Amino acid sequence: MTKSGVPTARRVTAEWAVALPGFDAWRPLRLVRRVGPVVQGVCLDRTTSGDGYTPTAHVHALTREFPVVSLTLGQRLEGSSGQPESVLFARHESEYRRAVDALRGQSVLSLGEEPPSLEQIVRAYHSAVSARYDRGLPPAVVEMEDSVLVAAAAGRADLLQEGLALAGELAGLWPKHRLPLDWPGAARWLEGLRARAADGALRATIDHQIAQHRLAEVRDCLAV
């Protein structure tokens, strides 16, 4: 607690970790746990003014080299109006428990002590990718790739084939003008995705990401 009575980021993180015992306090305002090749997390993202934070549930696939733990499939805490809701640091003590309960209820993936299964995580990716297409938003290429690579890393051939089928369907529907400038075309992209899913180096990528982001001490829910 600071002299002004406002809790420090470290204290806020610690109290959220107590309220969400399935997660570990990883960094200030970041809580995470591993579900095999996936990091599931809660980010207490500082507001632009810096006087509060917006809780966001998210995942991050360890199956690609990436410089940070991303907020993929991010779900920000929403208020009754459907808009993102923040908690002021000055009101943290009186409001954070309600925010924890609300985020638990809104999150597609379980934030309880029992983690979501890999199947639930992969299907959440699939739902998000399809929803982006249905809403006319830019194609969710990275999320589609992540779902396939996570399934491959987990040895789930059923989910892998399901993901490749969805990727093949959407690759033929995505508007070309909304795809990345370096998009190689549907056929080459699918061929490359299949090759990456079959690559024996996928495990090495996961291990490197764990080391790079200092996640070795974070509990792996599939290892217990």
Summary of the structure (lengths in Angstrom):
residues: 224
radius of gyration: 18.6
end to end distance: 35.0
largest distance: 60.8
contacts: 669
relative contact order: 0.14
helix: 45%
strand: 17%
